[in-house]
Amino acid sequence: MTWAEYFRVHNVQIAETGALNAAGANWRVLRAAVESGYLVRARRGHYALPDTDAHILEAVRLGGRLACVSAVANTGIFALDSTFAHIHVDPTASRLRAPHDRFQQLNAHNRDGVELHWGQLLDPCGGTEFRIGLADALVQVFRCQEPRFAIASLDNALYKRLLAEQAVAQIFAALPAELQSLRPLIDCRSESGQETVLRLVITGAGFDVEIQVEIGGVGRVDMIVEGRIAVEADSRQFHDGWEAHARDRTRDCDLAMRGYLTLRVLYRDIIHHPERVIAALTGLLASTSHYRTFIV
């Protein structure tokens, strides 16, 4: 059995020495595997394959587990920015190591952008050997990120059925009083995190929004604003290539035939330039303020 097969069969990304010894690998074998590049020694007694995600290696090397947006992104859920690792460490932990050098003790100068989370967890035994549980990660996201991005992460976890609805109460019970007003904004019908952010941007500007609206002859649209503008959150993943563009233009034409204006907004505007989205909606609504077509 190769090292890659061992990790795949045992469904782990970090293997401890004891487990590897039990499988027949003594210290000489492990040292040879590291020297040959077949394994990476992330931390004393902890080994990984060389293509293991860099943030996982950083978390294990430091002495913790992926947390907050890093843990959320690792599970395939929307996270605003996971460029730098967020790592949870036990409140009593000591002798932490630098995320890129297991031989250096952690200090203010060698964290390399890593964000540390020290708080108590709802479920200390939850998650995996390298990642805290999802509910705990989402609690941290709400404490760490802007509200609309935190709500988007929670919505997305619910939509993908990676989090039970009952866990929402548990998450908010762990949050401070000033964040409790966010709970009514949770809506798991949005199919992506950016759709949730878009919804919150538009409703925050005072517009009426219906999401995931079924329109006869067209299908479901992301949202209808003020009863007349069909707004779609475009992403490169589903809109690359001529066929995709042709499908979108046909859909826009079908919506126009039914009396709707359409607005397709890009991820970069939704996330980084929401004022452009609101300005576009305001302009479209102003242009139709003198008349309105009603479809019976």
C-alpha positions as CSV (number, residue, x, y, z in Angstrom):
1,M,0.0,0.0,0.0
2,T,1.3,3.4,-1.0
3,W,1.2,6.4,1.4
4,A,-1.5,8.0,-0.7
5,E,-3.6,4.8,-0.5
6,Y,-3.1,4.7,3.3
7,F,-4.5,8.2,3.7
8,R,-7.4,7.5,1.3
9,V,-8.4,4.2,2.8
10,H,-8.3,5.6,6.4
11,N,-10.0,8.9,5.2
12,V,-7.5,11.2,7.0
13,Q,-5.5,14.1,6.0
14,I,-3.3,14.1,9.1
15,A,-1.9,10.8,10.4
16,E,-0.4,10.4,13.8
17,T,2.7,8.4,14.5
18,G,0.8,5.8,16.6
19,A,-1.6,5.0,13.8
20,L,1.2,4.7,11.3
21,N,3.2,2.5,13.6
22,A,0.2,0.2,14.0
23,A,0.1,0.0,10.2
24,G,3.7,-1.2,10.2
25,A,5.7,2.0,9.7
26,N,8.5,2.4,12.2
27,W,10.5,5.6,12.8
28,R,13.1,4.7,10.1
29,V,10.4,4.2,7.5
30,L,8.8,7.5,8.4
31,R,12.0,9.4,8.3
32,A,12.9,7.9,4.9
33,A,9.4,8.9,3.6
34,V,9.9,12.4,4.7
35,E,13.4,12.7,3.3
36,S,12.1,11.3,0.0
37,G,9.2,13.7,-0.2
38,Y,6.5,11.1,0.1
39,L,5.3,12.5,3.5
40,V,5.5,15.9,5.2
41,R,6.1,16.1,9.0
42,A,3.7,18.8,9.9
43,R,4.4,18.6,13.6
44,R,6.0,16.2,15.9
45,G,4.0,13.0,15.6
46,H,1.8,14.3,12.8
47,Y,2.3,13.5,9.1
48,A,0.6,14.5,5.9
49,L,0.9,14.0,2.2
50,P,2.9,16.6,0.3
51,D,-0.1,18.0,-1.6
52,T,-2.1,18.6,1.6
53,D,-3.8,22.0,1.7
54,A,-1.4,24.6,3.0
55,H,-3.8,26.0,5.6
56,I,-4.3,22.5,7.0
57,L,-0.6,22.1,7.4
58,E,-0.3,25.6,9.0
59,A,-3.0,24.7,11.5
60,V,-1.4,21.4,12.5
61,R,2.1,22.8,12.5
62,L,1.0,25.6,14.8
63,G,-0.7,23.3,17.2
64,G,-4.4,23.9,16.4
65,R,-7.2,23.3,13.9
66,L,-8.7,25.3,11.1
67,A,-11.3,27.7,12.4
68,C,-13.7,30.5,11.3
69,V,-13.7,31.2,7.6
70,S,-10.9,28.7,6.9
71,A,-12.9,25.8,8.4
72,V,-16.1,27.0,6.6
73,A,-14.3,27.2,3.3
74,N,-12.7,23.8,3.8
75,T,-16.2,22.3,4.0
76,G,-17.2,23.8,0.7
77,I,-19.3,26.6,2.2
78,F,-19.2,30.3,1.2
79,A,-16.6,32.3,3.0
80,L,-15.7,35.8,2.0
81,D,-11.9,35.6,2.2
82,S,-9.8,32.6,3.3
83,T,-6.5,33.9,2.0
84,F,-5.0,33.7,5.4
85,A,-5.6,30.8,7.7
86,H,-7.8,31.2,10.8
87,I,-6.7,28.7,13.4
88,H,-8.3,27.7,16.7
89,V,-6.1,26.8,19.6
90,D,-7.0,25.5,23.0
91,P,-7.2,28.4,25.6
92,T,-4.6,26.5,27.7
93,A,-2.3,25.7,24.8
94,S,1.4,26.5,25.0
95,R,4.6,26.0,23.0
96,L,2.8,26.9,19.8
97,R,4.9,26.8,16.6
98,A,5.2,29.1,13.7
99,P,2.7,28.2,10.9
100,H,5.5,27.7,8.3
101,D,8.4,26.4,10.5
102,R,7.8,23.7,13.2
103,F,11.2,24.5,14.7
104,Q,10.3,28.1,15.6
105,Q,8.1,29.0,18.5
106,L,5.2,31.2,17.5
107,N,5.6,35.0,18.1
108,A,4.2,38.2,16.8
109,H,6.7,38.3,13.9
110,N,6.3,34.8,12.4
111,R,2.5,34.4,12.3
112,D,2.5,35.3,8.5
113,G,-1.0,36.6,8.6
114,V,-2.5,33.7,10.5
115,E,-5.5,34.7,12.7
116,L,-5.8,32.9,16.0
117,H,-9.0,32.0,17.8
118,W,-8.7,31.1,21.5
119,G,-12.3,30.9,22.7
120,Q,-14.1,27.9,24.2
121,L,-15.9,25.7,21.7
122,L,-19.5,24.5,21.8
123,D,-18.3,21.0,20.9
124,P,-14.6,20.6,21.5
125,C,-14.6,17.1,20.1
126,G,-16.5,18.1,17.0
127,G,-15.0,18.4,13.5
128,T,-11.9,16.5,12.4
129,E,-8.3,16.1,13.3
130,F,-7.5,19.4,11.5
131,R,-10.8,21.4,11.5
132,I,-13.2,22.4,14.3
133,G,-16.9,21.6,14.0
134,L,-19.1,23.6,11.6
135,A,-21.4,25.2,14.2
136,D,-18.3,26.4,16.2
137,A,-16.7,27.8,13.0
138,L,-19.9,29.7,12.2
139,V,-20.0,31.2,15.6
140,Q,-16.5,32.5,15.0
141,V,-17.5,33.8,11.6
142,F,-20.3,35.9,13.1
143,R,-17.8,37.3,15.6
144,C,-15.1,37.9,13.0
145,Q,-16.8,39.0,9.7
146,E,-19.2,41.6,8.6
147,P,-22.8,40.6,9.3
148,R,-23.9,40.1,5.6
149,F,-21.0,37.8,5.0
150,A,-21.6,35.8,8.1
151,I,-25.3,35.4,7.3
152,A,-24.2,34.3,3.8
153,S,-22.0,31.5,5.3
154,L,-24.8,30.3,7.5
155,D,-27.4,30.5,4.7
156,N,-25.1,28.5,2.5
157,A,-24.5,25.8,5.1
158,L,-28.2,25.4,5.6
159,Y,-28.9,25.3,1.8
160,K,-26.3,22.6,1.3
161,R,-27.7,20.7,4.2
162,L,-24.4,20.5,6.0
163,L,-25.9,22.1,9.1
164,A,-29.2,21.1,10.8
165,E,-31.7,23.9,11.3
166,Q,-31.7,23.2,15.0
167,A,-28.1,24.3,15.1
168,V,-29.1,27.9,14.3
169,A,-30.5,28.3,17.8
170,Q,-27.3,26.9,19.3
171,I,-25.2,29.2,17.2
172,F,-27.1,32.4,18.2
173,A,-27.2,31.3,21.8
174,A,-23.4,31.6,21.7
175,L,-23.4,35.1,20.2
176,P,-23.6,38.4,22.1
177,A,-26.8,40.4,22.4
178,E,-25.8,42.9,19.7
179,L,-25.8,40.1,17.1
180,Q,-29.2,38.6,17.9
181,S,-31.0,41.0,15.5
182,L,-29.4,39.2,12.6
183,R,-31.3,35.9,13.2
184,P,-34.5,36.9,11.4
185,L,-32.3,37.6,8.3
186,I,-31.4,34.0,7.9
187,D,-33.0,32.5,4.7
188,C,-31.6,29.3,3.3
189,R,-33.4,29.5,0.0
190,S,-30.5,31.3,-1.7
191,E,-28.5,28.9,-3.8
192,S,-25.2,30.6,-3.2
193,G,-23.4,32.9,-0.7
194,Q,-23.3,35.7,-3.1
195,E,-27.0,35.6,-3.6
196,T,-27.5,36.0,0.2
197,V,-25.1,39.0,0.2
198,L,-27.0,40.5,-2.8
199,R,-30.3,40.1,-1.0
200,L,-29.0,41.8,2.1
201,V,-27.5,44.7,0.1
202,I,-30.8,45.3,-1.8
203,T,-33.1,45.0,1.2
204,G,-30.7,47.1,3.2
205,A,-31.2,49.9,0.7
206,G,-34.9,49.7,1.3
207,F,-36.1,47.9,-1.8
208,D,-38.7,45.1,-1.7
209,V,-37.2,41.8,-2.7
210,E,-38.7,38.4,-3.5
211,I,-36.2,35.6,-3.8
212,Q,-36.2,32.4,-5.9
213,V,-39.2,33.4,-7.8
214,E,-40.8,31.0,-10.3
215,I,-41.9,32.7,-13.5
216,G,-43.9,30.7,-16.1
217,G,-42.1,30.1,-19.3
218,V,-38.8,31.3,-17.8
219,G,-38.1,29.3,-14.7
220,R,-36.8,30.4,-11.4
221,V,-34.9,33.7,-11.1
222,D,-32.7,34.7,-8.2
223,M,-34.8,37.6,-7.1
224,I,-37.5,40.1,-8.2
225,V,-37.0,43.7,-7.0
226,E,-39.9,46.0,-6.6
227,G,-42.1,43.6,-8.6
228,R,-40.4,44.5,-11.9
229,I,-36.7,43.9,-12.0
230,A,-35.4,40.4,-12.3
231,V,-31.9,40.4,-10.7
232,E,-29.5,37.5,-11.2
233,A,-26.2,37.0,-9.4
234,D,-23.8,35.9,-12.1
235,S,-20.6,33.9,-11.5
236,R,-17.9,32.7,-13.8
237,Q,-18.5,29.1,-12.8
238,F,-21.9,28.9,-14.5
239,H,-21.5,31.7,-17.2
240,D,-18.4,30.9,-19.1
241,G,-18.6,30.1,-22.8
242,W,-20.8,31.2,-25.6
243,E,-23.5,28.6,-24.9
244,A,-23.9,30.0,-21.4
245,H,-24.1,33.5,-22.7
246,A,-26.6,32.6,-25.3
247,R,-28.8,30.9,-22.7
248,D,-28.6,34.0,-20.5
249,R,-29.6,36.3,-23.3
250,T,-32.5,34.1,-24.3
251,R,-33.7,34.1,-20.7
252,D,-33.4,37.9,-20.6
253,C,-35.5,38.1,-23.7
254,D,-38.1,35.8,-22.3
255,L,-38.3,38.0,-19.1
256,A,-38.7,41.1,-21.2
257,M,-41.6,39.6,-23.1
258,R,-43.3,39.2,-19.8
259,G,-42.7,42.8,-18.7
260,Y,-39.6,42.4,-16.6
261,L,-36.4,44.4,-16.8
262,T,-33.3,42.3,-16.0
263,L,-30.1,43.2,-14.2
264,R,-27.2,40.7,-14.0
265,V,-24.6,41.6,-11.3
266,L,-21.1,40.3,-11.0
267,Y,-19.6,38.8,-7.9
268,R,-17.0,41.6,-7.6
269,D,-19.7,44.2,-7.5
270,I,-21.9,42.3,-5.0
271,I,-19.0,41.8,-2.6
272,H,-16.8,44.8,-3.1
273,H,-18.9,47.5,-4.8
274,P,-22.5,47.1,-3.6
275,E,-23.1,50.8,-4.2
276,R,-22.9,50.0,-8.0
277,V,-25.7,47.5,-7.6
278,I,-27.9,50.0,-5.7
279,A,-27.1,52.7,-8.3
280,A,-28.1,50.4,-11.1
281,L,-31.3,49.4,-9.5
282,T,-32.1,53.1,-8.7
283,G,-31.5,54.0,-12.3
284,L,-33.7,51.2,-13.7
285,L,-36.5,52.0,-11.4
286,A,-36.3,55.8,-12.2
287,S,-36.5,55.0,-15.9
288,T,-39.8,53.1,-15.4
289,S,-41.4,55.5,-12.8
290,H,-43.7,57.1,-15.4
291,Y,-45.3,53.8,-16.5
292,R,-45.6,50.2,-15.6
293,T,-46.7,47.2,-17.7
294,F,-48.9,44.8,-15.9
295,I,-49.0,41.2,-17.1
296,V,-52.3,39.5,-16.6
